[in-house]
């Protein structure tokens, strides 16, 4: 069988400069000499080769195409060559039936990241990303055990978490996990092994485990559950003059838990606090901002500068912070056309136990912050006689309950502010409207229901599913659904909506307005 190796030329058509090497099998051709390598001239319209023997009747003809393959609409010019390579490989390669598009995609992404030569920029595969995101919620579904991968490829149980399903099932520190549901661990990465062990609560996983000192492994059946990850640990005793509080990670609920721990320490007599962040691997930047905000009343909490030197203030609770954000935006882009105010900080709490600090927090960030930002951008919008201001308020203002007063107060103020601002700028080509999402499938919704979950000894996810099931929609909204409405209200297509309020609560609202 004659094998022809083509270098730097395509099979039928080619216009990209990159070289592609592949093999084409000419069935039925008998070669009388060793394999020959033909390197066709890129400039030739038709490339042929003289056979090594008269027994070979002919060789394939290759006609390069002068015009490039037409890239799909929306492909940037810089990526047309990449798409062309993809197209030729997936359509023309002799082994294309075995190709895995996901492998191609990840390889391309890793290549781009490698080309940056930036140690701080990395690619996280989807599976790993899901696991990391799950951990950042402060809880995950699995068996609850710290594990590591040994040098010989064995999965070592460092220690099961106290009270976890793993501990209850008999998993011990030092155990070696050999198989997961009959599949060997050897040869898997730590991430792959953890992914197989994790799973939805209530499901079971069969682990083949070798205990220290035992000769024969045993199968341990573990029922998965919701595993809380404690990011705030109080190391001191009640009544100590100095409270020692360790922050192990920056999760979504870390600031809330830290605030509660600080209040408890102060009430028990603490005069000072030591925040221990040693060996903290990091986490959410927003969590760090919320934690610092517990100790700083005025001024910027965080100032972020991008690669081009543009910086945006994250603190919206002060006039200085809002002014800095607008000034940086104007300096970078020459003005402001669209403002979307979307912030939330208020926690729920029973009105009989509600502290004024929660109300102040809600009004300070949402109501006052929204007003400051609107006041600052309107002069720039007036210069162009065009602008869009969109307030994300939430639907709690029209349906107050004993447990949602902080956020409902802030939302009522925002709805009234929307009407007043719209009346003030309606003649300037500026539209001011509000969108009031109901419960949306976000961590924010989980935080608001945490107090109820703890009081009722229930899982937050169970409560959210219950809330969604009572809506006419039968579920909670997804963030992308809200984003699409925001995009419309902020566009030129929206031209006759003044001081409008769009409720996106799955049909749950029954009050007017």
Secondary structure, 3 states (H helix, E strand, C coil): CEEEEEECCCCCCCCCCCCCEEEEEECCCCCCCCCCCCCCCCCCCCECCCCCCCCCCCCCCECCCCCCCCCCCCCCHHHHHHHHHHHHHHHHCCCHHHCCHHHHHHHHHHHHHHHHCCCCCCCCCHHHHHHHHHHHCCEEEECCEEEEECCCCCEEEEEECCCCHHHHHCCCCCCEEEEECCEECCCCCHHHHHHHHCCCCCCEEEEEEECCCCCCCEEEEEECEEEECCCEEECCCCCCCEEEEEECCECCCHHHHHHHHHHHHHHCCCCEEEEECCCCCCECHHHHHHHHHCCCCCCCCCEEECCCCCEEECCCCCHHHHHHHHHHHHHHHCCCCEEEECCCCCCCCCHHHCCHHHHHHHHHHHHHHHHHHHHHHHHHHHHHCCEEEEEECCCHHHCCCCCCHHHHHHHHHHHHHHHHHHHHHHHHCEEEEEEEECCECCHHHHHHCHHHHHHHCCCHHHHHHHHHHCCCCCCCECHHHHHHHHHHHCCCCCCCCCCCEEEECCCCCCCCC
